[in-house]
Each structure stands twice: as C-alpha cells, then as structure tokens.
Amino acid sequence: MSTRTFRIMVRGVFDGLTDEQRAELLARAGEHDILSAAFTPEGHLSYDLTARTAFTFRYLDSGEAEEDILEATERAETAAAAWLTERGYGYRNLRSQAEDLSQAALGKRRRRAAAAGTT
C-alpha cells in the first residue's frame, strides 16, 4: 500500500486578544506572513492582523488509506487549538479543510510530465 499525503488547513479567528497579545502577534507577523506560508508536519501559522483577525494553520500529514485523512484532520485541529491555548490566545470558529494529494487533479505541467513518463 502506498503512503498518501494530506494537506490540512485549520482556519479560525482570534478572539478577545489583549493589547499585549496583539502587540506580540504584530511583532512576530513577519514569521507568519501569508507569502511564506507552507504546509509542514509541525504546522505553519499565517495571519495579517492589520487586515483582519483571521488565521490559518497549514499542516502536512500522511496515511496509508483514504480514511486516514479524518484522523489527520483531527490531529491538525488538536495541534492548532493546543498552540493557541498554550499561548493564551483566544479563538473561535475553528474549521478545517483537508486534501488528499493522491486524489488532486494534476496541473498542466504535471500532466505533460506524466504523459512523457518523466514523473
């Protein structure tokens, strides 16, 4: 059986941030910029507090079967909630979206490579 790769996005909204927490997040905004967002096993947080209070965690996980995506999504949500809670950041409206890359449509370049047998 082959390993499947899952990309999971956990979105939510910061809620009830203190002025100190807001300042802390703004000071670290460069580390969490959307332009440097990546899917990683430990999760990557991105936000732009100057625009809105929403955030996104991006996780990379894997499994053997199609249904493993459910457990991967649960792990990602738990990890995101733990990260926020450990730092005392209030949040609400956590929701997740997961994608099994083995089921993803191939882009034009990958279709060409597959047809040429170079993948």
C-alpha positions as CSV (number, residue, x, y, z in Angstrom):
1,M,0.0,0.0,0.0
2,S,1.4,3.4,-0.8
3,T,1.5,6.4,1.5
4,R,-0.9,9.2,0.9
5,T,0.0,12.8,1.6
6,F,-2.6,15.1,3.2
7,R,-2.6,18.9,3.3
8,I,-4.8,20.3,6.0
9,M,-5.8,23.9,6.6
10,V,-7.2,24.9,10.0
11,R,-8.8,28.3,10.0
12,G,-10.2,30.4,12.7
13,V,-10.5,33.9,14.2
14,F,-8.5,35.3,17.1
15,D,-11.0,36.3,19.9
16,G,-10.6,38.6,22.8
17,L,-6.9,39.4,22.3
18,T,-5.4,41.7,24.9
19,D,-3.4,44.7,23.7
20,E,-0.2,42.9,24.8
21,Q,-1.1,39.8,22.8
22,R,-2.0,41.8,19.8
23,A,1.4,43.6,20.0
24,E,3.2,40.3,20.4
25,L,1.5,38.9,17.3
26,L,2.2,42.1,15.3
27,A,5.8,41.9,16.3
28,R,6.1,38.4,15.0
29,A,4.0,39.0,11.9
30,G,7.0,38.6,9.6
31,E,7.3,35.0,10.6
32,H,3.7,34.4,9.9
33,D,3.2,36.2,6.6
34,I,1.0,34.6,4.1
35,L,3.7,34.9,1.5
36,S,5.9,32.5,3.4
37,A,3.1,30.1,4.2
38,A,3.9,26.4,3.8
39,F,2.4,23.0,4.6
40,T,4.6,21.5,7.3
41,P,4.3,18.5,9.7
42,E,4.5,20.8,12.7
43,G,2.1,23.3,11.2
44,H,2.7,26.8,9.9
45,L,0.6,29.7,11.1
46,S,-0.2,32.7,9.0
47,Y,-2.2,35.8,9.7
48,D,-2.4,39.5,8.9
49,L,-3.8,41.3,12.0
50,T,-3.7,44.7,10.2
51,A,-6.3,43.4,7.8
52,R,-8.4,41.1,10.0
53,T,-8.3,38.8,12.9
54,A,-8.4,35.5,10.9
55,F,-5.6,33.0,11.0
56,T,-4.7,29.8,9.1
57,F,-2.6,26.9,10.2
58,R,-1.2,24.7,7.4
59,Y,-0.3,21.1,8.2
60,L,1.2,18.3,6.2
61,D,0.4,14.7,7.3
62,S,0.2,11.3,5.7
63,G,-1.6,8.0,6.0
64,E,-2.0,4.6,4.3
65,A,-5.7,4.7,3.5
66,E,-8.2,7.3,2.2
67,E,-10.0,7.3,5.6
68,D,-6.8,8.3,7.4
69,I,-7.5,11.8,6.3
70,L,-10.1,12.1,9.1
71,E,-7.5,11.3,11.8
72,A,-5.0,13.6,10.2
73,T,-7.6,16.4,10.2
74,E,-8.4,15.7,13.9
75,R,-4.7,15.8,14.8
76,A,-4.3,19.2,12.9
77,E,-7.3,20.7,14.7
78,T,-6.0,19.5,18.1
79,A,-2.5,20.8,17.4
80,A,-3.8,24.3,16.3
81,A,-6.1,24.5,19.4
82,A,-3.2,23.5,21.7
83,W,-0.8,26.0,20.1
84,L,-3.3,28.8,20.7
85,T,-4.3,27.7,24.2
86,E,-0.6,27.3,25.3
87,R,0.0,31.0,24.4
88,G,-3.3,32.2,25.9
89,Y,-4.7,33.4,22.6
90,G,-8.5,33.3,22.5
91,Y,-10.0,31.9,19.3
92,R,-13.3,30.9,17.8
93,N,-14.8,29.3,14.7
94,L,-12.1,26.6,14.1
95,R,-12.9,24.8,10.9
96,S,-10.7,22.5,8.7
97,Q,-10.3,21.7,5.1
98,A,-8.2,18.7,4.1
99,E,-7.0,17.5,0.7
100,D,-5.6,14.1,-0.2
101,L,-2.9,14.9,-2.8
102,S,-3.2,11.4,-4.4
103,Q,-6.7,12.5,-5.4
104,A,-5.8,16.0,-6.5
105,A,-6.1,16.9,-10.2
106,L,-2.8,17.2,-12.0
107,G,-1.8,20.6,-13.2
108,K,-0.8,21.2,-16.8
109,R,2.9,20.7,-16.2
110,R,2.4,17.5,-14.2
111,R,0.0,16.1,-16.9
112,R,2.7,16.7,-19.5
113,A,5.3,15.1,-17.4
114,A,3.1,12.1,-16.7
115,A,2.3,11.7,-20.4
116,A,6.0,11.8,-21.2
117,G,6.7,9.3,-18.4
118,T,9.1,11.6,-16.5
119,T,7.3,11.7,-13.1
